Amino acid sequence: MIEFSTKQKALIKQLKTGTLARINLLEGAVRSGKTWISLILFALWVALQPSDATFLMVGRTLTSLKRNCLDLLQSLVGSQNFTYNIGSKEAVLFGRKVCLEGANDIRAEGKIRGMTLTGAYCDEITLFAEDFFTMLLSRLSMPGAKLFLTTNPDSPMHWFNVRYIKRADELDMNIHRFTIDDNPYLDPAYVEALKKEYTGVFYK
């Protein structure tokens, strides 16, 4: 049986009650379980959308997207519910079309021009260019469109922190912060060791 933490349960409740925001950010410590729960949340939400809706999953590169998200998502929902092809940059999740992209160069913004999206998922958003993210928001034009984002902590001066996180109250945006203690599956000895190894700003 899957064991959800309190914060993970709160996210599932938002999904069930229809209170997810347009922008849903999961941020926090390494190994805190944010990617795991964000993929579950994204998959469940996609399954509730019209069968002809189009979605997008983005990583810094297609290779990192595969390593961090696609293989994990397939293990979570099963290969019968999620298949993908890196070569064609397409996937199918619960019968819905999902486009796959990398956002690692200046041309990335042009890759998503013209798309009409019902939802999108971004892995490690602070590694993306601001122009790409701005274009992505404009592509989420279908009624009720949702964006799911993950990130580890970054510089306080990062464009995403300045323009979005600090303005979350002005936007249709929910921020969910995770610590390493929010992952119920980690070996307690590993957690204790990591806490001792990280110091100063890295620990914070």
N, CA, C and O of each residue as an XYZ file, in Angstrom:
816
protein
N       0.835     -1.194      0.000
C       0.000      0.000      0.000
C       0.878      1.255      0.000
O       1.881      1.317      0.711
N       0.490      2.257     -0.807
C       1.238      3.503     -0.860
C       1.005      4.300      0.407
O      -0.130      4.472      0.853
N       2.108      4.790      0.988
C       2.022      5.621      2.180
C       2.282      7.069      1.790
O       3.371      7.406      1.326
N       1.274      7.931      1.979
C       1.406      9.343      1.664
C       1.721     10.134      2.921
O       1.201      9.840      3.997
N       2.589     11.154      2.778
C       2.851     12.061      3.885
C       1.690     13.042      4.000
O       0.820     13.085      3.129
N       1.676     13.826      5.070
C       0.607     14.801      5.286
C       0.537     15.788      4.130
O      -0.552     16.104      3.649
N       1.689     16.279      3.679
C       1.707     17.242      2.578
C       1.249     16.607      1.274
O       0.564     17.246      0.475
N       1.624     15.355      1.056
C       1.190     14.668     -0.152
C      -0.318     14.441     -0.143
O      -0.976     14.564     -1.176
N      -0.859     14.111      1.024
C      -2.311     13.940      1.152
C      -3.050     15.236      0.857
O      -4.127     15.220      0.261
N      -2.469     16.363      1.277
C      -3.092     17.660      1.042
C      -3.193     17.952     -0.457
O      -4.176     18.531     -0.918
N      -2.168     17.547     -1.212
C      -2.193     17.740     -2.657
C      -3.253     16.874     -3.324
O      -3.971     17.333     -4.213
N      -3.346     15.638     -2.898
C      -4.369     14.744     -3.439
C      -5.763     15.287     -3.126
O      -6.673     15.179     -3.947
N      -5.927     15.864     -1.950
C      -7.220     16.455     -1.569
C      -7.573     17.619     -2.484
O      -8.730     17.774     -2.874
N      -6.579     18.442     -2.831
C      -6.827     19.551     -3.750
C      -7.296     19.035     -5.111
O      -8.178     19.621     -5.739
N      -6.700     17.940     -5.550
C      -7.115     17.341     -6.813
C      -8.568     16.891     -6.734
O      -9.360     17.162     -7.636
N      -8.912     16.202     -5.650
C     -10.260     15.654     -5.496
C     -11.311     16.744     -5.364
O     -12.437     16.587     -5.836
N     -10.947     17.847     -4.727
C     -11.910     18.928     -4.480
C     -11.902     19.994     -5.564
O     -12.656     20.964     -5.485
N     -11.066     19.826     -6.566
C     -11.023     20.782     -7.660
C     -10.440     22.127     -7.288
O     -10.803     23.145     -7.878
N      -9.530     22.148     -6.304
C      -8.969     23.415     -5.847
C      -7.501     23.603     -6.247
O      -6.812     24.463     -5.698
N      -7.030     22.805     -7.195
C      -5.687     23.038     -7.712
C      -5.618     24.407     -8.379
O      -6.598     24.859     -8.970
N      -4.479     25.062     -8.288
C      -4.300     26.366     -8.913
C      -3.920     26.212    -10.382
O      -3.681     25.102    -10.856
N      -3.868     27.311    -11.085
C      -3.373     27.280    -12.475
C      -1.893     26.888    -12.474
O      -1.458     26.111    -13.324
N      -1.115     27.424    -11.517
C       0.300     27.097    -11.383
C       0.508     26.386    -10.053
O       0.209     26.948     -8.999
N       1.013     25.163    -10.088
C       1.210     24.355     -8.884
C       2.685     24.001     -8.768
O       3.203     23.183     -9.528
N       3.359     24.633     -7.800
C       4.795     24.445     -7.623
C       5.087     23.562     -6.421
O       4.580     23.798     -5.325
N       5.908     22.544     -6.638
C       6.404     21.703     -5.549
C       7.898     21.943     -5.462
O       8.636     21.594     -6.382
N       8.351     22.532     -4.368
C       9.761     22.858     -4.223
C      10.288     22.333     -2.908
O       9.525     22.080     -1.976
N      11.600     22.170     -2.837
C      12.192     21.770     -1.575
C      13.410     20.891     -1.731
O      14.041     20.833     -2.786
N      13.714     20.215     -0.652
C      14.972     19.475     -0.510
C      15.099     18.323     -1.501
O      14.108     17.806     -2.018
N      16.352     17.938     -1.750
C      16.611     16.728     -2.525
C      16.017     15.537     -1.773
O      15.997     15.514     -0.542
N      15.535     14.553     -2.525
C      14.987     13.303     -1.965
C      13.807     13.519     -1.032
O      13.548     12.694     -0.155
N      13.082     14.634     -1.218
C      11.948     14.921     -0.329
C      10.648     14.308     -0.828
O       9.623     14.403     -0.153
N      10.676     13.682     -1.998
C       9.483     13.029     -2.532
C       8.620     13.931     -3.398
O       7.518     13.540     -3.782
N       9.097     15.131     -3.715
C       8.267     16.072     -4.473
C       8.045     15.623     -5.920
O       6.954     15.805     -6.461
N       9.073     15.036     -6.555
C       8.899     14.566     -7.928
C       7.924     13.402     -7.965
O       7.060     13.331     -8.839
N       8.064     12.505     -7.028
C       7.189     11.324     -6.943
C       5.723     11.730     -6.843
O       4.896     11.250     -7.618
N       5.391     12.607     -5.902
C       3.987     12.987     -5.711
C       3.515     13.902     -6.837
O       2.338     13.877     -7.198
N       4.424     14.714     -7.402
C       4.007     15.603     -8.496
C       3.614     14.794     -9.729
O       2.688     15.172    -10.446
N       4.303     13.695     -9.979
C       3.961     12.847    -11.123
C       2.636     12.123    -10.904
O       1.836     11.989    -11.830
N       2.410     11.663     -9.689
C       1.116     11.043     -9.372
C      -0.005     12.054     -9.571
O      -1.030     11.746    -10.179
N       0.198     13.256     -9.057
C      -0.801     14.313     -9.172
C      -1.081     14.654    -10.630
O      -2.236     14.758    -11.042
N      -0.018     14.828    -11.403
C      -0.169     15.144    -12.827
C      -0.913     14.036    -13.557
O      -1.819     14.305    -14.345
N      -0.534     12.795    -13.297
C      -1.158     11.664    -13.988
C      -2.649     11.556    -13.662
O      -3.472     11.362    -14.557
N      -2.988     11.680    -12.396
C      -4.392     11.602    -11.996
C      -5.205     12.736    -12.611
O      -6.345     12.546    -13.036
N      -4.595     13.921    -12.649
C      -5.305     15.068    -13.214
C      -5.518     14.889    -14.719
O      -6.599     15.176    -15.232
N      -4.484     14.413    -15.426
C      -4.608     14.167    -16.857
C      -5.732     13.171    -17.137
O      -6.493     13.340    -18.089
N      -5.834     12.141    -16.313
C      -6.855     11.109    -16.515
C      -8.273     11.663    -16.420
O      -9.208     11.062    -16.949
N      -8.440     12.796    -15.756
C      -9.758     13.411    -15.582
C     -10.125     14.364    -16.720
O     -11.254     14.852    -16.777
N      -9.180     14.631    -17.626
C      -9.408     15.610    -18.681
C      -9.990     14.962    -19.944
O      -9.949     13.741    -20.091
N     -10.533     15.783    -20.858
C     -11.098     15.236    -22.105
C     -10.083     14.402    -22.872
O      -8.888     14.693    -22.840
N     -10.543     13.388    -23.548
C      -9.643     12.458    -24.235
C      -8.893     13.107    -25.389
O      -7.856     12.592    -25.809
N      -9.394     14.234    -25.915
C      -8.717     14.899    -27.030
C      -7.809     16.034    -26.563
O      -7.281     16.778    -27.390
N      -7.619     16.179    -25.254
C      -6.761     17.238    -24.723
C      -5.287     16.916    -25.003
O      -4.906     15.752    -25.130
N      -4.474     17.967    -25.096
C      -3.041     17.807    -25.335
C      -2.251     18.367    -24.165
O      -2.588     19.413    -23.612
N      -1.193     17.652    -23.798
C      -0.375     18.023    -22.647
C       1.091     18.074    -23.053
O       1.468     17.633    -24.139
N       1.911     18.622    -22.157
C       3.336     18.767    -22.419
C       4.118     18.415    -21.163
O       3.759     18.834    -20.063
N       5.194     17.639    -21.332
C       6.133     17.391    -20.247
C       7.505     17.894    -20.697
O       7.949     17.604    -21.808
N       8.177     18.660    -19.812
C       9.428     19.304    -20.186
C      10.484     19.067    -19.113
O      10.202     19.142    -17.917
N      11.695     18.783    -19.557
C      12.859     18.733    -18.686
C      13.927     19.629    -19.265
O      13.766     20.154    -20.367
N      15.014     19.811    -18.542
C      16.104     20.627    -19.094
C      16.551     20.039    -20.429
O      16.808     20.770    -21.386
N      16.642     18.714    -20.483
C      16.883     18.003    -21.729
C      15.921     16.821    -21.776
O      15.329     16.456    -20.760
N      15.770     16.230    -22.945
C      14.935     15.034    -23.043
C      15.543     13.887    -22.253
O      14.823     13.057    -21.698
N      16.871     13.842    -22.202
C      17.547     12.793    -21.438
C      17.243     12.922    -19.955
O      16.949     11.923    -19.298
N      17.309     14.133    -19.417
C      17.020     14.323    -17.993
C      15.543     14.095    -17.706
O      15.186     13.609    -16.633
N      14.679     14.445    -18.664
C      13.249     14.190    -18.481
C      12.986     12.692    -18.382
O      12.207     12.248    -17.539
N      13.634     11.921    -19.241
C      13.484     10.467    -19.200
C      13.988      9.917    -17.869
O      13.305      9.129    -17.213
N      15.180     10.335    -17.482
C      15.807      9.819    -16.264
C      15.025     10.199    -15.012
O      14.822      9.359    -14.134
N      14.587     11.441    -14.917
C      13.948     11.931    -13.693
C      12.459     11.646    -13.613
O      11.911     11.480    -12.523
N      11.792     11.589    -14.784
C      10.325     11.575    -14.756
C       9.660     10.454    -15.547
O       8.789      9.763    -15.018
N      10.053     10.265    -16.793
C       9.298      9.351    -17.653
C       9.356      7.910    -17.175
O       8.331      7.230    -17.124
N      10.535      7.444    -16.830
C      10.655      6.070    -16.342
C       9.925      5.897    -15.015
O       9.282      4.873    -14.782
N      10.027      6.899    -14.151
C       9.338      6.844    -12.862
C       7.829      6.854    -13.049
O       7.116      6.087    -12.403
N       7.338      7.725    -13.935
C       5.898      7.789    -14.190
C       5.389      6.456    -14.719
O       4.310      6.007    -14.335
N       6.158      5.824    -15.595
C       5.741      4.531    -16.134
C       5.669      3.470    -15.040
O       4.778      2.621    -15.048
N       6.600      3.524    -14.112
C       6.574      2.561    -13.010
C       5.421      2.833    -12.057
O       4.919      1.908    -11.417
N       4.993      4.084    -11.952
C       3.914      4.446    -11.037
C       2.539      4.053    -11.571
O       1.701      3.551    -10.822
N       2.302      4.282    -12.880
C       0.961      4.033    -13.430
C       0.898      2.793    -14.304
O      -0.190      2.366    -14.690
N       2.060      2.202    -14.625
C       2.079      0.995    -15.441
C       2.260      1.293    -16.915
O       1.774      2.308    -17.414
N       2.955      0.414    -17.611
C       3.227      0.620    -19.033
C       1.963      0.520    -19.880
O       1.960      0.966    -21.027
N       0.898     -0.052    -19.344
C      -0.358     -0.100    -20.081
C      -1.052      1.259    -20.079
O      -1.903      1.527    -20.927
N      -0.689      2.115    -19.129
C      -1.310      3.438    -19.005
C      -0.406      4.576    -19.478
O      -0.879      5.685    -19.726
N       0.895      4.301    -19.601
C       1.822      5.341    -20.041
C       2.919      4.753    -20.914
O       3.699      3.909    -20.473
N       2.966      5.212    -22.155
C       4.027      4.819    -23.077
C       4.640      6.086    -23.659
O       3.964      7.106    -23.795
N       5.923      6.017    -24.003
C       6.557      7.198    -24.581
C       7.617      6.797    -25.596
O       8.148      5.686    -25.574
N       7.908      7.748    -26.492
C       8.928      7.565    -27.511
C       9.765      8.840    -27.569
O       9.297      9.874    -28.044
N      11.000      8.762    -27.085
C      11.865      9.933    -27.058
C      12.160     10.427    -28.474
O      12.252     11.632    -28.706
N      12.308      9.499    -29.418
C      12.626      9.867    -30.791
C      11.563     10.757    -31.418
O      11.891     11.750    -32.066
N      10.296     10.411    -31.231
C       9.202     11.198    -31.796
C       8.739     12.304    -30.847
O       7.910     13.138    -31.211
N       9.282     12.301    -29.630
C       8.944     13.288    -28.595
C       7.442     13.297    -28.293
O       6.817     14.348    -28.156
N       6.893     12.093    -28.197
C       5.469     11.952    -27.886
C       5.259     10.834    -26.878
O       6.025      9.871    -26.818
N       4.201     10.985    -26.089
C       3.811      9.971    -25.120
C       2.294      9.888    -25.095
O       1.595     10.766    -25.600
N       1.804      8.815    -24.497
C       0.363      8.658    -24.294
C       0.148      8.295    -22.829
O       0.666      7.286    -22.349
N      -0.615      9.122    -22.126
C      -0.893      8.924    -20.706
C      -2.395      8.795    -20.512
O      -3.137      9.752    -20.735
N      -2.844      7.622    -20.101
C      -4.272      7.342    -19.946
C      -5.046      7.751    -21.204
O      -6.137      8.316    -21.116
N      -4.467      7.459    -22.372
C      -5.127      7.728    -23.648
C      -5.009      9.154    -24.139
O      -5.509      9.472    -25.217
N      -4.356     10.029    -23.374
C      -4.206     11.429    -23.769
C      -2.821     11.669    -24.358
O      -1.834     11.090    -23.903
N      -2.758     12.520    -25.363
C      -1.483     12.841    -26.014
C      -0.646     13.762    -25.130
O      -1.135     14.773    -24.624
N       0.621     13.395    -24.953
C       1.565     14.208    -24.195
C       2.795     14.459    -25.067
O       3.478     13.516    -25.466
N       3.075     15.719    -25.359
C       4.282     16.085    -26.098
C       5.452     16.160    -25.118
O       5.265     16.517    -23.954
N       6.641     15.829    -25.575
C       7.841     15.829    -24.740
C       8.853     16.814    -25.316
O       9.090     16.830    -26.524
N       9.451     17.637    -24.450
C      10.417     18.617    -24.933
C      11.549     18.825    -23.940
O      11.413     18.557    -22.746
N      12.669     19.310    -24.463
C      13.782     19.771    -23.645
C      13.857     21.279    -23.748
O      13.514     21.848    -24.784
N      14.302     21.937    -22.681
C      14.319     23.407    -22.649
C      15.725     23.919    -22.385
O      15.914     24.842    -21.592
N      16.698     23.332    -23.037
C      18.088     23.597    -22.669
C      18.824     24.594    -23.541
O      20.006     24.844    -23.305
N      18.170     25.179    -24.549
C      18.888     26.140    -25.376
C      17.985     27.292    -25.790
O      16.790     27.293    -25.495
N      18.562     28.268    -26.474
C      17.854     29.489    -26.827
C      16.705     29.230    -27.809
O      15.788     30.042    -27.930
N      16.765     28.096    -28.503
C      15.719     27.770    -29.468
C      14.529     27.070    -28.834
O      13.529     26.828    -29.509
N      14.616     26.742    -27.556
C      13.573     25.954    -26.904
C      12.219     26.648    -26.941
O      11.185     26.006    -27.129
N      12.237     27.955    -26.762
C      10.978     28.701    -26.755
C      10.208     28.521    -28.051
O       8.979     28.451    -28.044
N      10.932     28.445    -29.171
C      10.280     28.268    -30.458
C       9.654     26.901    -30.653
O       8.774     26.733    -31.498
N      10.105     25.910    -29.866
C       9.592     24.552    -30.011
C       8.125     24.424    -29.609
O       7.426     23.525    -30.077
N       7.659     25.321    -28.742
C       6.292     25.175    -28.237
C       5.347     26.252    -28.759
O       4.183     26.311    -28.361
N       5.851     27.105    -29.650
C       4.975     28.108    -30.252
C       3.869     27.423    -31.040
O       4.106     26.438    -31.739
N       2.677     27.950    -30.920
C       1.548     27.406    -31.659
C       0.807     26.294    -30.947
O      -0.272     25.900    -31.389
N       1.359     25.771    -29.848
C       0.670     24.709    -29.108
C      -0.546     25.267    -28.361
O      -0.552     26.419    -27.927
N      -1.554     24.441    -28.224
C      -2.713     24.748    -27.392
C      -2.806     23.643    -26.354
O      -3.129     22.502    -26.681
N      -2.524     23.982    -25.105
C      -2.369     22.970    -24.069
C      -3.434     23.053    -22.984
O      -3.901     24.130    -22.613
N      -3.799     21.870    -22.491
C      -4.690     21.775    -21.331
C      -3.874     21.664    -20.049
O      -4.363     21.996    -18.969
N      -2.631     21.198    -20.164
C      -1.791     21.062    -18.982
C      -0.347     20.820    -19.353
O      -0.035     20.426    -20.477
N       0.543     21.064    -18.384
C       1.968     20.844    -18.614
C       2.652     20.475    -17.308
O       2.181     20.803    -16.219
N       3.770     19.788    -17.450
C       4.593     19.378    -16.304
C       6.035     19.773    -16.603
O       6.565     19.446    -17.665
N       6.675     20.485    -15.656
C       8.063     20.917    -15.835
C       8.919     20.390    -14.686
O       8.621     20.621    -13.514
N       9.977     19.686    -15.038
C      10.918     19.157    -14.064
C      12.071     20.134    -13.882
O      12.743     20.485    -14.852
N      12.309     20.579    -12.645
C      13.398     21.505    -12.319
C      13.292     22.815    -13.106
O      14.132     23.120    -13.953
N      12.251     23.569    -12.808
C      11.930     24.778    -13.558
C      13.028     25.832    -13.493
O      13.161     26.620    -14.430
N      13.815     25.876    -12.431
C      14.853     26.906    -12.334
C      16.001     26.681    -13.312
O      16.869     27.543    -13.449
N      16.020     25.544    -13.989
C      17.033     25.290    -15.013
C      16.574     25.758    -16.395
O      17.324     25.659    -17.366
N      15.335     26.271    -16.485
C      14.780     26.710    -17.761
C      15.080     28.193    -17.995
O      15.333     28.947    -17.056
N      15.047     28.589    -19.266
C      15.150     30.001    -19.614
C      13.809     30.686    -19.366
O      12.753     30.079    -19.542
N      13.859     31.942    -18.959
C      12.625     32.676    -18.668
C      11.742     32.803    -19.908
O      10.518     32.721    -19.799
N      12.338     33.001    -21.078
C      11.551     33.136    -22.305
C      10.724     31.885    -22.581
O       9.583     31.970    -23.036
N      11.309     30.727    -22.303
C      10.583     29.478    -22.508
C       9.373     29.413    -21.588
O       8.273     29.061    -22.016
N       9.584     29.755    -20.318
C       8.489     29.679    -19.359
C       7.375     30.664    -19.702
O       6.195     30.335    -19.582
N       7.743     31.858    -20.123
C       6.739     32.850    -20.505
C       5.898     32.348    -21.661
O       4.676     32.497    -21.662
N       6.559     31.749    -22.652
C       5.828     31.186    -23.784
C       4.927     30.034    -23.338
O       3.799     29.909    -23.814
N       5.415     29.202    -22.437
C       4.624     28.075    -21.955
C       3.330     28.541    -21.301
O       2.268     27.970    -21.551
N       3.410     29.565    -20.474
C       2.203     30.082    -19.828
C       1.169     30.525    -20.865
O      -0.031     30.330    -20.673
N       1.634     31.115    -21.950
C       0.697     31.577    -22.988
C       0.077     30.415    -23.748
O      -0.994     30.565    -24.337
N       0.731     29.259    -23.744
C       0.213     28.079    -24.452
C      -0.860     27.356    -23.634
O      -1.643     26.580    -24.181
N      -0.894     27.611    -22.330
C      -1.886     26.965    -21.448
C      -3.204     27.733    -21.522
O      -3.629     28.380    -20.565
N      -3.832     27.638    -22.689
C      -4.973     28.498    -22.985
C      -6.334     27.817    -22.901
O      -7.366     28.481    -22.998
N      -6.344     26.513    -22.723
C      -7.633     25.825    -22.599
C      -8.263     26.134    -21.240
O      -7.541     26.311    -20.259
N      -9.588     26.201    -21.164
C     -10.249     26.496    -19.883
C      -9.817     25.518    -18.794
O      -9.839     24.303    -18.992
N      -9.425     26.058    -17.644
C      -9.027     25.213    -16.526
C      -7.655     24.598    -16.649
O      -7.326     23.682    -15.895
N      -6.830     25.079    -17.589
C      -5.493     24.509    -17.791
C      -4.651     24.607    -16.525
O      -4.758     25.578    -15.776
N      -3.814     23.599    -16.287
C      -2.980     23.530    -15.082
C      -1.516     23.311    -15.459
O      -1.189     22.668    -16.456
N      -0.655     23.875    -14.616
C       0.782     23.702    -14.763
C       1.343     23.119    -13.480
O       1.061     23.615    -12.389
N       2.140     22.061    -13.612
C       2.768     21.400    -12.469
C       4.277     21.565    -12.599
O       4.854     21.237    -13.636
N       4.922     22.078    -11.538
C       6.343     22.391    -11.575
C       7.051     21.807    -10.372
O       6.476     21.716     -9.287
N       8.313     21.406    -10.565
C       9.151     21.034     -9.433
C      10.454     21.816     -9.501
O      10.888     22.223    -10.579
N      11.069     22.023     -8.354
C      12.403     22.604     -8.311
C      13.046     22.371     -6.966
O      12.370     22.279     -5.941
N      14.380     22.275     -6.983
C      15.156     22.352     -5.761
C      15.409     23.832     -5.483
O      15.239     24.654     -6.383
N      15.807     24.194     -4.269
C      16.088     25.601     -3.970
C      17.161     26.162     -4.892
O      18.065     25.445     -5.323
N      17.049     27.460     -5.190
C      18.012     28.128     -6.053
C      18.290     29.517     -5.480
O      17.884     29.821     -4.359
N      18.978     30.353     -6.245
C      19.340     31.695     -5.794
C      18.103     32.558     -5.532
O      17.134     32.487     -6.287
N      18.126     33.370     -4.472
C      17.009     34.293     -4.203
C      16.787     35.286     -5.345
O      15.697     35.840     -5.485
N      17.823     35.510     -6.162
C      17.723     36.459     -7.268
C      17.293     35.794     -8.584
O      17.202     36.461     -9.614
N      17.036     34.512     -8.551
C      16.623     33.806     -9.766
C      15.325     34.411    -10.291
O      14.457     34.799     -9.508
N      15.190     34.492    -11.605
C      14.001     35.106    -12.199
C      12.707     34.444    -11.742
O      11.693     35.124    -11.580
N      12.724     33.139    -11.533
C      11.483     32.466    -11.149
C      11.073     32.856     -9.730
O       9.884     33.007     -9.447
N      12.038     33.019     -8.849
C      11.728     33.449     -7.490
C      11.209     34.887     -7.482
O      10.206     35.185     -6.833
N      11.890     35.772     -8.200
C      11.534     37.190     -8.204
C      10.188     37.436     -8.865
O       9.368     38.186     -8.335
N       9.948     36.819    -10.009
C       8.760     37.126    -10.807
C       7.538     36.273    -10.489
O       6.411     36.647    -10.813
N       7.766     35.119     -9.850
C       6.636     34.222     -9.614
C       6.474     33.834     -8.148
O       5.415     34.090     -7.575
N       7.466     33.234     -7.525
C       7.321     32.783     -6.147
C       6.986     33.949     -5.212
O       6.093     33.834     -4.372
N       7.696     35.061     -5.357
C       7.450     36.204     -4.486
C       6.128     36.903     -4.793
O       5.639     37.695     -3.987
N       5.557     36.614     -5.945
C       4.276     37.214     -6.344
C       3.140     36.191     -6.318
O       2.081     36.429     -6.897
N       3.351     35.071     -5.661
C       2.363     33.988     -5.684
C       0.982     34.447     -5.227
O      -0.027     33.983     -5.756
N       0.923     35.357     -4.245
C      -0.365     35.832     -3.739
C      -1.142     36.627     -4.790
O      -2.366     36.730     -4.715
N      -0.426     37.189     -5.771
C      -1.078     37.951     -6.832
C      -1.524     37.047     -7.974
O      -2.360     37.431     -8.792
N      -0.968     35.863     -8.023
C      -1.213     34.949     -9.129
C      -2.114     33.798     -8.692
O      -2.350     33.594     -7.501
N      -2.607     33.057     -9.668
C      -3.350     31.823     -9.370
C      -2.306     30.726     -9.220
O      -2.106     29.910    -10.120
N      -1.629     30.722     -8.040
C      -0.456     29.872     -7.839
C      -0.412     29.318     -6.431
O      -0.546     30.057     -5.456
N      -0.224     28.021     -6.331
C      -0.030     27.354     -5.044
C       1.409     26.867     -4.942
O       1.948     26.293     -5.889
N       2.030     27.102     -3.781
C       3.390     26.644     -3.541
C       3.378     25.626     -2.410
O       2.851     25.890     -1.330
N       3.959     24.471     -2.666
C       4.019     23.403     -1.671
C       5.491     23.113     -1.399
O       6.221     22.671     -2.286
N       5.918     23.364     -0.167
C       7.334     23.214      0.196
C       7.555     21.891      0.922
O       6.797     21.526      1.820
N       8.605     21.183      0.520
C       8.904     19.862      1.068
C      10.294     19.857      1.712
O      11.219     20.513      1.233
N      10.415     19.123      2.779
C      11.713     18.876      3.399
C      12.021     17.386      3.278
O      11.157     16.598      2.894
N      13.232     17.011      3.600
C      13.621     15.602      3.497
C      12.797     14.728      4.442
O      12.638     13.531      4.202
N      12.276     15.321      5.511
C      11.464     14.564      6.464
C      10.072     14.233      5.923
O       9.334     13.463      6.538
N       9.710     14.813      4.770
C       8.405     14.535      4.177
C       8.381     13.255      3.352
O       7.323     12.845      2.876
N       9.533     12.621      3.179
C       9.597     11.382      2.408
C       9.593     10.193      3.375
O      10.605      9.927      4.024
N       8.467      9.476      3.477
C       8.361      8.380      4.451
C       9.143      7.130      4.065
O       9.233      6.195      4.861
N       9.713      7.094      2.853
C      10.370      5.884      2.372
C      11.885      5.897      2.555
O      12.541      4.888      2.295
N      12.448      7.007      2.991
C      13.898      7.079      3.133
C      14.375      6.371      4.392
O      13.699      6.384      5.421
N      15.537      5.759      4.297
C      16.178      5.130      5.453
C      16.525      6.225      6.465
O      17.220      7.177      6.108
N      16.065      6.121      7.709
C      16.361      7.141      8.723
C      17.853      7.419      8.877
O      18.248      8.548      9.164
N      18.682      6.393      8.687
C      20.125      6.592      8.799
C      20.638      7.494      7.679
O      21.521      8.323      7.896
N      20.080      7.325      6.481
C      20.461      8.174      5.352
C      20.055      9.626      5.607
O      20.827     10.548      5.341
N      18.854      9.820      6.117
C      18.363     11.169      6.414
C      19.259     11.844      7.444
O      19.631     13.007      7.289
N      19.601     11.110      8.492
C      20.449     11.663      9.544
C      21.835     12.005      9.004
O      22.401     13.041      9.352
N      22.377     11.140      8.159
C      23.693     11.384      7.581
C      23.685     12.626      6.694
O      24.612     13.435      6.746
N      22.640     12.778      5.882
C      22.559     13.923      4.984
C      22.447     15.224      5.770
O      23.048     16.233      5.400
N      21.689     15.198      6.837
C      21.543     16.394      7.669
C      22.876     16.814      8.281
O      23.135     18.005      8.455
N      23.720     15.838      8.606
C      25.034     16.147      9.169
C      26.006     16.630      8.096
O      26.858     17.480      8.358
N      25.874     16.084      6.887
C      26.795     16.407      5.803
C      26.541     17.786      5.212
O      27.473     18.445      4.751
N      25.288     18.226      5.221
C      24.942     19.535      4.678
C      25.060     20.583      5.786
O      24.583     20.369      6.900
N      25.687     21.700      5.481
C      25.833     22.772      6.465
C      25.502     24.112      5.823
O      25.461     24.228      4.598
N      25.264     25.128      6.660
C      25.034     26.490      6.184
C      23.868     26.600      5.220
O      22.793     26.050      5.459
N      24.095     27.321      4.122
C      23.026     27.574      3.154
C      22.574     26.290      2.474
O      21.414     26.183      2.075
N      23.472     25.307      2.335
C      23.095     24.046      1.694
C      22.107     23.274      2.576
O      21.176     22.647      2.071
N      22.313     23.324      3.879
C      21.373     22.673      4.799
C      20.042     23.401      4.785
O      18.986     22.771      4.734
N      20.088     24.719      4.829
C      18.869     25.527      4.819
C      18.044     25.254      3.584
O      16.980     25.848      3.409
